[in-house]
Amino acid sequence: MNISRITVKGQTTIPIQIRKFLGISPHDLVSFRVSEGKVILDPVKKTILDFKSSFSSDKAGIDYETVRKKVKLRVAEKVSRFSK
């Protein structure tokens, strides 16, 4: 059993074993939900939109939603090739 204290600000430390199990690191996001009387902690999966400020481009006004759709289409094409 892992135990963690809640600070006066409502913060706590997630034990290292739990962080490793969830695959989370500093600055990652987690979500909380209540299900059947229990609190569930889930890592928030990153999308391509989370990385939009990480890249520079010569083109002004990149439509990241279009980029996201193209990436999803390419991934689907690759997956369909491997599943045949």
N, C-alpha and C positions, 0 to 999 in steps of 0.2 A: 504494500500500500504506500502510495506517495502522498505526503501531507505538505501543504504550503499555507503560510499565514497571509491573511488579507491586510494590507496597509490601511491607514486612515483615509487614503485617497481611493480605496477600492481596488488597488493593484495587487497582483500576486506574481510569483515566479513559477513558471511551468517547469517542473523537474526535467532534467536533461534526458532521462529515459523516455519521457513522454514526447519531448521535442524531437528526439531522434526517430521515434516510432512514427510521428506525424510528418517528419521530413520538413520541419519548419526551422527558420533561422531568424536572427534579429531583423526587424522591419517587415517581416511577413505578416499577412493578415490572417486572423482566425475568426470564425463565426460561432455564435452561441445560439442554441435552441433548446427548448424543453420538449421532451418526448417521454410519455408514460411516466411522469414524475421524476425524470432524470435530466440533468443538464448535459447536452452533447456539445463537444468542442470539435470543430472541423477546420482544417486548413482551407483557406480560400485559394482556389486555383487561379493562377495568373493567365491573362489573355494577351493577345498581341497588343491591345490598347494600353496595357500596363507598361510597355516598352517604347511607346511613341516618342517620349522625350530623350531616349537613349541614342537615337540616330539623327544624323544631320542629312540634309538633302539640298540639292540645288533647286529643286522644284518647290515653289511656294504653294501653300494651301493643300497639302496632301489629304486626301479623303481616306482616313484610317478605316472607316467602315468598309469601303471598297477593297482596301488591302486585306482586311480580315476575311472578307468573303472569298477573295482569290486564294488566300492561304488555305482556307477550309476546303475549297474545291481541289487544290493540288494534293492536300493530305488525303482526301477521299479517293482521288485517282490512284495514289500510291497504295493505299490500303486495299483497294479493289484488285489491283494487280497481284498483290501477295495472297489474297484469299482465293484465287482461282486455282 
